[in-house]
Amino acid sequence: MNGNPASPRHGRTAVRRLLSAALAVFAAAFLVATPAGALAVPTAKEFVSNLDLDCYKTTTYQPPAVALSLRHINPVLANLPPVQVTLGPREQMCVPVAKNNVIPPATVLDYVRFVDLSCYRVSAPQINQNLALRHLNPVLQGVPGISVTLNVPQNLCVPVAKNGVTPPPDVLRVVSHIDLLCYAHTPNPAMNKALNLTQLNPVLVNQIPPRTVQVGAARQLCVPVQKSGDQIPADVFDIVRWVDLEKFDIAGPTISAVPLTLKHLNPVLANLPAEELRLTGAAQLAVPVSKNGVTPPA
């Protein structure tokens, strides 16, 4: 009978109604998860290969002596044991720059221009890890790679905001989980290349003019780590685990001291007090590299 609720026609109608309701719920959830104006997340290759940091010496500051347990998250070093460190004195502030007027693509620029890292002295056991490094940034594609042996960790570089200028939420979700453990290595070959650096972060773009520096000896390799207690979203993890930066000594024009106030962005250190500092002079340039031929996925 047509009025029988168990008839095929009524069954098909009920299924259609259920599907329509399910799709409506899904669409509503999707709109909440991806609001209008949300930034597209760059691939690991896009993000890392466009990340160059200009590292400055800073005025002296000793943060609270926080003990941290770090684990290596890059696939090449993931078999190394956890590293136990305590935050020591702040030694550097690293800020994003472009080289030779090659500005990162717009979708990447929205992210890398907010990668500000404050670097603190740490110590831990030597690892004696041999690595072959190759440049990833397009400006340095013709520069030969180097082979190094990692020795002892010297610095931990962690994400911060400057002068109360916090990254937009989509960007903060990524950059707040970039933690780099910087190892001294041997040998220390020189790049011997002149590069023009242009500030990218909104706080410094009008504070430090473009300048040309001479890039000297390779000094440290900074590799990605995860702090115990830091819950990194899976899609963010697939980006930050590829951030390997080689630090080279640089020489160039002096800059006027720039006063800054720093606030930690990583959840594990978010309760640390704000820090006052002045940039006192250029020290190093950190450029993206791959290790042992293992490159970030595109």
C-alpha positions as CSV (number, residue, x, y, z in Angstrom):
1,M,0.0,0.0,0.0
2,N,1.1,3.5,-0.7
3,G,0.6,4.6,2.9
4,N,2.8,1.8,4.3
5,P,5.9,3.4,5.8
6,A,7.9,0.3,4.9
7,S,7.2,0.8,1.1
8,P,10.3,1.3,-1.2
9,R,9.2,4.8,-2.1
10,H,9.0,5.9,1.6
11,G,12.3,4.1,2.3
12,R,14.1,6.0,-0.5
13,T,12.5,9.3,0.7
14,A,13.7,8.6,4.3
15,V,17.2,7.9,3.1
16,R,17.3,11.1,1.0
17,R,16.2,13.1,4.0
18,L,18.9,11.5,6.2
19,L,21.6,12.2,3.6
20,S,20.5,15.8,3.2
21,A,20.6,16.3,7.0
22,A,24.0,14.7,7.2
23,L,25.3,16.9,4.4
24,A,23.9,20.0,6.0
25,V,25.7,19.2,9.3
26,F,28.9,18.5,7.4
27,A,28.7,21.8,5.5
28,A,28.1,23.7,8.7
29,A,31.1,22.0,10.4
30,F,33.3,22.8,7.3
31,L,32.3,26.4,7.4
32,V,33.2,26.7,11.1
33,A,36.5,24.9,10.5
34,T,37.5,27.0,7.5
35,P,36.2,30.5,8.0
36,A,36.1,33.0,5.2
37,G,39.6,34.6,4.7
38,A,41.5,31.6,6.3
39,L,45.0,31.4,4.9
40,A,46.0,28.4,2.8
41,V,48.8,26.4,4.6
42,P,51.9,26.1,2.5
43,T,53.6,22.8,1.8
44,A,56.6,21.8,3.9
45,K,58.8,22.4,0.8
46,E,57.4,25.9,0.2
47,F,57.6,26.9,3.8
48,V,61.1,25.7,4.6
49,S,62.8,26.6,1.3
50,N,61.7,30.3,1.8
51,L,62.7,30.6,5.4
52,D,65.8,32.7,6.0
53,L,66.6,34.2,9.4
54,D,68.8,37.2,10.2
55,C,70.3,36.5,13.7
56,Y,71.4,39.3,16.0
57,K,73.2,39.5,19.2
58,T,71.1,40.8,22.1
59,T,71.5,42.4,25.4
60,T,72.0,39.9,28.3
61,Y,69.0,38.2,29.8
62,Q,68.6,35.1,32.0
63,P,65.2,33.5,31.8
64,P,63.7,31.3,34.5
65,A,65.8,28.1,34.5
66,V,63.2,25.9,32.8
67,A,64.1,22.2,32.4
68,L,62.9,20.8,29.0
69,S,62.9,17.4,27.4
70,L,63.3,17.6,23.7
71,R,62.8,14.9,21.0
72,H,64.1,15.1,17.5
73,I,61.3,15.1,14.9
74,N,63.1,15.3,11.6
75,P,63.1,11.8,9.9
76,V,66.9,11.8,9.5
77,L,67.6,12.3,13.3
78,A,64.4,10.8,14.7
79,N,66.3,7.7,16.1
80,L,68.4,9.9,18.4
81,P,67.4,9.8,22.1
82,P,65.6,12.6,23.9
83,V,67.7,15.6,24.9
84,Q,67.4,17.1,28.4
85,V,68.3,20.8,28.6
86,T,67.8,23.9,30.8
87,L,67.3,27.3,29.4
88,G,70.4,29.4,29.9
89,P,71.1,33.1,28.9
90,R,69.5,34.5,25.8
91,E,72.2,35.0,23.1
92,Q,70.5,35.8,19.8
93,M,67.2,37.0,18.2
94,C,66.6,35.6,14.7
95,V,64.1,37.4,12.4
96,P,62.9,36.6,8.9
97,V,64.5,38.2,5.8
98,A,64.5,37.9,2.1
99,K,67.8,37.6,0.2
100,N,68.7,39.6,-2.9
101,N,65.2,41.0,-3.2
102,V,63.7,37.6,-3.9
103,I,60.5,37.9,-1.8
104,P,58.8,34.6,-0.9
105,P,55.5,33.9,-2.7
106,A,52.5,35.6,-1.1
107,T,51.0,32.4,0.3
108,V,54.3,31.6,2.0
109,L,55.2,35.2,3.0
110,D,52.1,35.4,5.2
111,Y,53.7,32.6,7.3
112,V,57.5,33.1,7.2
113,R,57.4,36.8,8.0
114,F,56.2,35.9,11.5
115,V,58.9,33.3,12.3
116,D,60.8,35.1,15.1
117,L,63.0,32.9,17.2
118,S,64.7,33.8,20.5
119,C,67.8,31.7,21.1
120,Y,69.1,30.6,24.5
121,R,72.3,28.8,25.6
122,V,71.9,25.1,26.4
123,S,74.2,22.2,26.9
124,A,73.8,18.5,26.4
125,P,75.9,15.4,25.4
126,Q,77.8,15.3,22.1
127,I,76.2,13.2,19.3
128,N,78.9,12.9,16.6
129,Q,76.4,12.7,13.8
130,N,77.7,12.9,10.2
131,L,75.4,14.8,7.7
132,A,75.5,16.0,4.1
133,L,73.8,19.4,3.8
134,R,72.4,20.9,0.6
135,H,70.8,24.3,0.2
136,L,67.1,24.6,-0.4
137,N,66.6,28.4,-0.9
138,P,66.4,29.3,-4.6
139,V,68.9,32.1,-4.2
140,L,71.6,29.6,-3.0
141,Q,70.8,26.8,-5.4
142,G,74.3,27.2,-7.0
143,V,76.2,27.2,-3.8
144,P,77.9,23.8,-3.0
145,G,76.6,21.8,-0.1
146,I,78.8,20.8,2.9
147,S,79.4,17.7,4.9
148,V,79.6,18.2,8.7
149,T,79.8,16.3,11.9
150,L,77.4,17.5,14.6
151,N,79.0,17.8,18.0
152,V,77.2,19.4,21.0
153,P,74.0,21.4,21.3
154,Q,74.7,25.1,22.0
155,N,71.4,26.9,21.6
156,L,67.6,26.3,21.7
157,C,65.7,28.7,19.5
158,V,62.0,29.2,20.4
159,P,59.1,31.2,18.8
160,V,58.3,34.6,20.2
161,A,56.2,37.7,19.3
162,K,57.7,41.1,19.2
163,N,56.2,44.3,20.7
164,G,52.8,42.7,21.1
165,V,52.4,42.0,17.4
166,T,51.0,38.5,17.4
167,P,50.7,36.4,14.2
168,P,47.2,35.9,12.8
169,P,45.5,32.7,14.2
170,D,46.2,30.6,11.1
171,V,49.8,31.6,11.2
172,L,50.2,31.3,15.0
173,R,49.0,27.7,14.8
174,V,52.1,26.9,12.7
175,V,54.9,29.2,13.9
176,S,54.2,28.6,17.6
177,H,55.5,25.0,17.3
178,I,58.9,25.8,15.6
179,D,61.6,24.8,18.1
180,L,65.1,24.4,16.9
181,L,68.1,22.8,18.7
182,C,71.3,24.2,17.3
183,Y,74.4,22.0,17.2
184,A,78.0,23.1,16.7
185,H,79.8,21.1,14.0
186,T,83.1,20.6,12.3
187,P,84.4,21.5,9.9
188,N,83.4,25.2,9.4
189,P,83.7,25.9,5.6
190,A,83.0,29.4,4.4
191,M,80.4,30.4,1.8
192,N,82.3,33.6,0.8
193,K,79.2,35.1,-0.8
194,A,77.7,38.6,-0.6
195,L,73.9,38.8,0.0
196,N,71.5,41.7,0.3
197,L,69.0,41.2,3.2
198,T,65.6,42.8,3.5
199,Q,63.5,42.5,6.7
200,L,60.1,40.8,6.3
201,N,58.6,41.1,9.8
202,P,56.1,44.0,10.2
203,V,57.9,45.2,13.4
204,L,61.3,45.5,11.8
205,V,60.6,46.3,8.2
206,N,60.9,50.1,8.9
207,Q,63.5,49.7,11.7
208,I,66.3,48.0,9.9
209,P,67.0,49.0,6.3
210,P,68.1,46.6,3.6
211,R,71.8,45.9,3.8
212,T,74.5,43.8,2.1
213,V,76.4,41.3,4.2
214,Q,79.4,39.0,3.5
215,V,78.6,35.4,4.5
216,G,81.5,33.6,6.1
217,A,81.9,30.3,7.9
218,A,79.2,27.7,8.5
219,R,78.9,27.5,12.3
220,Q,75.8,25.6,13.5
221,L,73.0,23.4,12.2
222,C,69.6,24.0,13.8
223,V,67.3,21.0,13.7
224,P,63.6,20.7,14.7
225,V,62.6,19.3,18.0
226,Q,59.4,18.9,20.0
227,K,59.2,19.9,23.7
228,S,57.6,17.5,26.1
229,G,54.1,18.7,26.7
230,D,53.7,20.4,23.3
231,Q,50.8,18.9,21.4
232,I,51.5,19.7,17.7
233,P,48.6,19.2,15.3
234,A,49.3,16.6,12.7
235,D,49.3,18.9,9.7
236,V,51.5,21.4,11.5
237,F,53.9,18.6,12.5
238,D,54.3,17.7,8.9
239,I,55.7,21.2,8.2
240,V,57.8,22.0,11.3
241,R,59.6,18.7,11.3
242,W,61.4,19.8,8.1
243,V,62.8,23.1,9.4
244,D,66.6,22.6,9.2
245,L,68.6,25.8,9.2
246,E,72.3,26.2,8.8
247,K,73.8,29.2,10.5
248,F,76.6,31.1,8.8
249,D,78.7,33.9,10.3
250,I,78.1,37.2,8.6
251,A,79.8,40.6,8.5
252,G,78.1,43.8,7.4
253,P,77.1,47.4,8.3
254,T,76.3,48.1,11.9
255,I,72.7,48.8,12.8
256,S,71.2,51.2,15.4
257,A,70.1,49.4,18.6
258,V,66.5,48.3,18.2
259,P,64.5,47.9,21.5
260,L,62.0,45.0,21.6
261,T,59.7,43.3,24.0
262,L,59.3,39.5,23.5
263,K,56.5,37.2,24.5
264,H,56.8,33.4,24.2
265,L,54.4,31.8,21.7
266,N,55.0,28.0,22.3
267,P,52.4,26.6,24.8
268,V,55.1,25.0,27.0
269,L,56.8,28.4,27.6
270,A,53.7,30.7,27.4
271,N,53.8,31.4,31.1
272,L,57.3,32.8,31.1
273,P,57.6,36.6,31.7
274,A,58.0,39.0,28.8
275,E,61.6,39.9,27.9
276,E,63.1,43.3,27.1
277,L,66.0,43.4,24.8
278,R,68.0,45.5,22.3
279,L,69.5,44.1,19.1
280,T,73.2,44.9,19.4
281,G,74.6,43.7,16.1
282,A,74.3,41.2,13.3
283,A,75.8,37.8,14.1
284,Q,74.7,35.0,11.7
285,L,72.4,34.2,8.8
286,A,70.3,31.0,9.0
287,V,69.4,29.4,5.7
288,P,67.3,26.3,4.9
289,V,69.1,23.0,4.1
290,S,68.3,19.4,3.6
291,K,70.1,16.5,5.3
292,N,71.5,13.4,3.6
293,G,69.4,14.0,0.5
294,V,66.1,13.8,2.4
295,T,64.1,16.9,1.3
296,P,60.8,18.4,2.6
297,P,57.8,17.0,0.7
298,A,56.0,19.2,-1.8
